[in-house]
Amino acid sequence: MARSSLLSTRVLLVCAAIGVATGLLGGIAGWITVPLLAWLPVVYGLVLGVHVLPGIIAQETLRLPWVALATHVIAALVSSAIAPVYAMQFLGTAVLFGGIQELVAALVRYRTWAAWRFFISAVVIGLVVAAAVFFAAHLGAFPVWAQITYLVVSVLGPVVWTAVGLGIGVGLRRAGVARRGTPA
């Protein structure tokens, strides 16, 4: 008897569909990054937080190992087609965010799919984003209130987008996207 692949064709097609949809958002986020950092950098965490969507939606929908990382990579490739100047950043973000999401899922052995688990990865990603962009946007030159606002928004951005992604993933599960086996 042949052993079925964890990432079957069906699973990969679902990851691809989610990756294309979220990759479009990621590409748009890429193009608004520079103007946003120039005009209102304290809200950048909300924009960057959109990049948590591929893995959150894939994990909530499919509840399988490796779907977050696979979907993030597909989303990064789509985003790169829309905003090629950011291709390396998209791929780096895909590996980092997808890796964090997979790591948190692996820590609970891919057995716990409660919302708290997704929000743990969102907070970790938010802290990484806050630290990285704090230096990239030179926020140290801003008043203390702006720095604090930035840090709060940077952590809350991935948390808010995680809530959105969970809602979408639940909807996809209810629609039967995660159904296993062959159609009748």
ABEGO torsion letter per residue (X at the ends): XBBBBABBAAAAAAAAAAAAAAAAAAAAAAAAAAAAAAABAAAAAAAAAAAAAAAAAAAAAAGBBGAAAAAAAAAAAAAAAABAAAAAAAAAAAAAAAAAAAAAAAAAGGABABAAAAAAAAAAAAAAAAAAAAAAAGAAABBAAAAAAAAAAAAAAAAAAAAAAAAAAAAAAAAGAABBEBBX
